[in-house]
Amino acid sequence: RRRRAVRERTNGSAQPSPLADQGLRRNLAVLSVEGRTSRLSEAPNLVNMASVEWNNYLARGVHPGKRAFVGGNWKMQTSMSKAESIVETLNSCGAIPANVEVVVAPPSLQLMTVKGALRPEVSVSLQNTCVKDGYAAATGEISPAMATDAGIQWVILGHSERRAGFGTQEGESDELVATKCKVAIDGGMSVIACIGEQLEDRQAERTLEVVLNQNLAAIASKLTPADYDKVVIAYEPVWAIGTGLTASPQQAQEVHAAIRKWLVENVSVDVAKAMRIIYGGSVKAANCEALSAEPDIDGFLVGGASLKPEFVEVFQAAAAGLQG
């Protein structure tokens, strides 16, 4: 099978992450299912691993109708001519696999131009929306109501750059991100909800504490079970964003598996199985195939590589990975 072949090709050739990961590994239990290994965080309420449904998922029984998801976050990186060049690449790249959903997030100034020129199989996303919905005196903000009125379905919320802030501008808290997610969903949008740890968190062995008990728990506290149909979770280790460093496939898989297990314990098995958990952090053509081979990585949120032709290789790899 493709996943096993990819593992065999990459075993022995992948370089270990430059960051020490022993602390995280000590806090993870190892579960093998039909020759595959998923490391799940130790917790007092362990999911019943005898569940046929859950074991089938860990053995890569893909949820019916599930599609990979690949988002391209253009950030504040594109002129109009650059945006037009990216659109031309996507429009001329050939057939996009049916089992991958591709979304790009241009700067707001370029969003409607891109939407009008882009092939219909590729959706567009905002990079942020307001904590308030509707129409109001809120200079510089875009509400979910304005987005849906313009035909924009998706928004990226909680990205680490917005959590950190810009210059002297205060960053966004877990509470604010969670509220914005709920407002966007209630306003009819779908959300790419970003979570991830800082370098100091990983070095202090606090990766799962931050990702699960802070970032994810805050978002989940605002959502109803039905809301999760409109959520994609993007795990982005902050130390790997724009640095050229990438979590190893094993590091990423460990956190993705812990996220899915948290959803089982705190939301439902059905939500956990259907949830698309994507990885972001210096994703590019050179590493996307090995990352896609991991059982709990359902796609990517791509930064710099989404501005280049190699973005096509990334979403093709994600589509192939979901086939198992």
VOTI-571563 format. One record per residue (C-alpha): residue in one letter; x negated, y, z. Coordinates in steps of 0.05 Angstrom, whole numbers, plus 32768, in hexadecimal, padded with zeros to 4 digits. Last residue first. Layout:
AXYZ ...
END
This chain:
G80578066802E Q8082808E7FFE L807880CA802C G802F80CD801A A803B80D27FD0 A806781107FDA A8033812F8008 A7FFC81227FD6 Q802481447F9E F8030817F7FCC V7FE681877FD8 E7FD1817C7F90 V7FFE81B47F7A F7FDF81E27FAE E7F9D81D57F8A P7FB1820C7F58 K7F9F82407F8C L7FC682707FB9 S7FE482357FE0 A7F9C82207FF0 G7F95825D801E G7FCF824C804B V7FF382098047 L802A81EF8073 F802881A48067 G804F8164805F D806F812C8086 I8034811A80B4 D804E80E380E3 P803480A680BE E7FEF80C080AC A7FDE80B78062 S7FF180FF8053 L7FB48117807B A7F8680EC8051 E7FA581078011 C7FA5814F8029 N7F5B81548038 A7F38816A7FF8 A7F76818A7FD9 K7F7D81BB8012 V7F9981C28058 S7F7281F48082 G7FA181EC80BD G7FE981D980B3 Y800B819680BF I8054818580B4 I8087816480E0 R80C6815580B9 M80FB814080EA A8129810680D4 K810C80D28103 A81088100813F V814D811C8133 D816B80D68131 V814480C0816E S816180FA8196 V8150813C81B8 N8121813881F4 E810580F181F3 V810780E581A8 L80F1812D8199 W80B5812481C8 K80A380E481A2 R80A3810A8161 I80768140817E A8047810C819B A804280EA8158 H8032812C8137 V7FFC8139816C E7FDA80F68162 Q7FE280FB8116 A7FBD813D8113 Q7F828123813B Q7F7F80E38111 P7F82810980CF S7F49813480E8 A7F5C817A80FC T7F4281AA80C8 L7F0C81DF80CD G7F0782118094 T7F18824880C6 G7F58826180A6 I7F82823A80D7 A7F5C820180F8 W7F53821F813E V7F9D8230813F P7FB181E7813B E7FEE81EC810D Y802781BC8118 A806081D180EB I80A581BA8101 V80DB81BC80CB V811F81D380E4 K816481DA80C5 D817E819480D5 Y816481A2811B D819D81D38127 A81D1819B812E P81B381848170 T81B981CB818C L817D81F88190 K8165822B81C2 S813F81FE81F3 A812181DA81B8 I80F9821881A4 A80DC822081EA A80CE81D681F1 L80A781D681B0 N8077820E81C1 Q806D8203820C N807781BB8221 L8067819C81DE V803081C381BC V801281E481FA E801281A78228 L7FFF817A81ED T7FC081A181DE R7FAC81AE8226 E7F6A81878228 A7F4381C6823B Q7F1E81C481F8 R7F6081BE81D4 D7F7E81F981F9 E7F3F822381EE L7F45821781A4 Q7F8C823081A3 E7FC78200819E G7FFF81F8816C I804782058159 C80688220811B A80B3821C810D I80C3821A80C2 V810B823080C8 S814A8227809E M817982618098 G81C4826880A4 G81C582A180D6 D81CB82708110 I818A825180F7 A8168829580F4 V818182AA8139 K816B82688157 C8125826C813A K811F82B5814F T813182A28196 A80FC826B8197 V80C7829A817C L80D982CE81B0 E80D6829C81E9 D8094827E81D2 S807782C481D2 E806882EE8194 G802883178192 E8021835F81A7 Q800983908172 T7FC583AE8184 G7FA3838B8149 F7FD48358812F G7FF88328815E A7FE282E48176 R802782C48170 R802E82E4812B E7FED82C68114 S7FFF82848134 H803E827D810A G807C827D8136 L80AE828380FD I80AA827380B3 V80ED82818091 W8116825A805E Q81598263803A I815082A38012 G818C82B07FE5 A818B82FC7FEC D81C882FB801A T81A582C38040 A816A82F0804E M8192832E8060 A81BB83058092 P817B82E680AD S8163832C80BE I81288350809F E8105838480CA G80DE83C380B8 T810C83F480DB A814283D38105 A818183FD8101 A81AF83C280F5 Y81CA838F80C4 G81D5834980DD D81A6831F8107 K81778333813E V81348312814D C811F83288108 T810382FA80D2 N80BD82E480BF Q809482C68086 L80D182C38059 S80D98286802E V80DF82747FE5 S80F782347FC6 V80D5820B7F90 E810181DD7F65 P8122821A7F45 R80E3822F7F1F L80C982727F38 A80D582B57F15 G811082D07F3C K80F782B67F7F V80B282D47F72 T80D083197F64 M80FD83117FA0 L80C383017FCF Q808F83337FB8 L809983697FED S80A983348020 P806583148019 P806B82D07FF7 A80828292801C V808282547FEF V80AE82177FF7 V80A681D17FD9 E80D381987FED V80B581547FDC N80D981147FC9 A80ED812A7F83 P80A581317F6D I809881737F4A A8095816A7EFF G806081917EDA C803181C67EF5 S804A81FE7EC7 N807B82237EF5 L804D821A7F31 T801082377F0E E803A82707EF1 V805582817F36 I800E82837F51 S7FF982B47F1A E803682E07F27 A802582E47F70 K7FDD82F77F5F S7FF6832F7F31 M802583497F66 S7FEC834A7F99 T7FE7830F7FC8 Q7FC68303800B M7FF4831D8042 K800B82D68055 W801282A98017 N802D82708042 G803982348014 G806882018030 V806881B78023 F80A08189803B A80A5813E8030 R80EB81268023 K811780FB8051 G815580DF8030 P815580A1805B H812380A68094 V80E080878081 G80CF8044809F R8086805380AA A8075801C80DD L808080538110 Y80C6805C80F3 N80D5801280F6 N80BD8011813E W80EE8048814E E812A8026812D V811A7FE2814C S811680018191 A80E27FDA81B9 M80BB801A81C0 N80ED803481F2 V80D6807C81F6 L80A8808B8231 N80C780B88266 P808D80C48295 A806080DC825D E802180C2823B S801780E181F8 L801E80B481BB R7FE7809A8190 S800280778152 T7FDD803C8136 R7FF1801380FA G7FE67FC780F4 E802F7FB580F9 V803B7FE78132 S80017FF9815F L800C8029819A V7FD3804D81BB A7FDF807A81F7 L7FC680C181F5 N7FA980EB822D R7F6280D08225 R7F6680E081DB L7F76812881E9 G7F3A812F8216 Q7F0B810C81E6 D7F1A813C81AD A7EDA816381A6 L7EDD8194816D P7EB2818C812F S7EE5815A8116 P7EC681188102 Q7EB1811080BA A7EDB80E3808E S7EB380B08066 G7EB580748093 N7EFE80678088 T7F1780968051 R7F1E80638019 E7F3A802E8047 R7F6C805F8065 V7F828075801F A7F8C802D800B R7FB5801F804A R7FE1805B803C R7FEA80487FF3 R800080008000 
END
